[in-house]
Amino acid sequence: MSAGRIPPQDGFHMSPEAFRYYGRAVVDWIADYYARVESYPVLSQVAPGEVYRSLPPEPPEHGEGFEAILADIDRLILPGITHWQSPNFFAFFPANTSGPSILGELLAGGLGVQGMLWATSPACTELETRVLDWLIEMLGLPLRFRSDGPGGGVIQDSASSATLCALLAARGRATDPRCSDQGSDGRLVCYASTEAHSSIEKAVRIAGLGRHGLCRIAVDERFAMRPDALAERIAQDRAQGLLPFFVCATIGTTSSNAIDPLPAIGEVCREAGLWLHVDAAMSGTAAICPEYRYLHAGMALAHSYCFNPHKWMFTNFDCDCFYVADRSALIESLSVLPDYLRNRASESGAVFDYRDWQVPLGRRFRALKLWFVIRHYGIEGLRHHIRRHVELAQEFARWVADSTRFELCITPPLNLVCFRHRAGDAFNRELLDRLNGGGRLYLTHTILRNRYTLRLCVGQTYTESRHVQAAWQTIQETAAQLERQRMILGAPRGNRTPNC
Ligand SMILES: *Cc1c(COP(=O)(O)O)cnc(C)c1O
């Protein structure tokens, strides 16, 4: 930190002058962090309990200088950080960010508003409404999600919350939201594919639908939900006296980026009168590019939709955009009005109170960072970087396909590549451990067709060709080392099979 006069305190508070001074130091720290982020091991190498034990057991009786606090970020916290913003982060799905987003977060913190009601900060609500309407056009979503009709969009903390809210709204529509017992009689059934995200199972549990509340539908050879199996199962359940009411389709499953066939699933839902929710957590962002708009084909039949700008659209966690075609179903399910929240604006019916569109009461000013990101990049800039990520992943997939040691487990539709070494599960497991222990990159795994499979997802903001090239180099070298060791040890080579 730059030397200078110690800025004054204001009683126990940080004075505005001190805030200005240390605020600049924090922004400098972040800029420096991005400049050196590649020098850290991507996956934190600390042992369990190490960070906890490094922290003082007692809280401070007397306030400390900010210099000392900031210095401890480097000393105590950084070693325990897994660097999600490293361009060598290829694990899970990304949680990327960008300069304009970080600055939007900072401003939201500075304003410190609580946007539970329109009246508690009209700009917090109306900016959100406008930006979510923009995104409908940007992603080619159906116009019935727009706020100027019966639908509307709202920012949730996560796709998990969006899916829970969709499920509650759907239950409200299928039963009567005022009869709270109806949901727990064990007859309501939701449907999602065997590859759908764990958040659906969690939502079903939170909603109290019971052990049989979620039915997993079989997938095809590309891990996408089979609409025929869905239709069959709905008919069977109906015949048994159950109440099918909700289907969650996925655009880009977390395991393999599978894309459920929305047009056919939408038809099944329409005929059976079921609510269709579409979870496009990461891959929805791709639809900003006209060539990936096909991902949203069939969306006209969906009742709700969500995607996460906090995964692949350069916006800090947390930010999930959730849309409903009929907001009244959502609001009726979630609105509880105590007298102390009554106000003239709400009663006029001319405003949105987003507290009625989500589980918590309070809400942060998240639209600010999203607005900054969209204005900074423009549609053009976002398209450019999304295309680049897809190209880099596709290039990696070609290297895998051309190699004799490795094989692709599925043709990658976008920015996620699922691949494996041909030497079998134990080898791949050991390979992944070594790669992540080496610190030069971070990958995670999945299981596809009962086989241990490596995943490489390109989506961190600053990932460039050289990072993906270096990753492939490291993967090949580490595999070659492991092969040699196994030969020396005479370990079995595992099955060599042409396909996963
Ligand atoms: C990541 C992911 C989720 C969960 O996202 P959160 O915003 O962390 O709740 C849900 N669905 C899919 C398909 C995902 O990839």
The ligand as an ORCA input file, in Angstrom:
! r2SCAN-3c Opt
* xyz 0 1
  C     -24.992    -24.637    -11.767
  C     -26.314    -25.186    -12.097
  C     -27.405    -25.021    -11.233
  C     -27.269    -24.392     -9.870
  O     -26.885    -23.080     -9.949
  P     -26.942    -22.143     -8.667
  O     -27.158    -20.803     -9.271
  O     -25.638    -22.287     -7.992
  O     -28.072    -22.587     -7.821
  C     -28.632    -25.486    -11.639
  N     -28.797    -26.085    -12.825
  C     -27.780    -26.287    -13.666
  C     -28.028    -26.977    -14.979
  C     -26.509    -25.843    -13.329
  O     -25.484    -26.045    -14.173
*
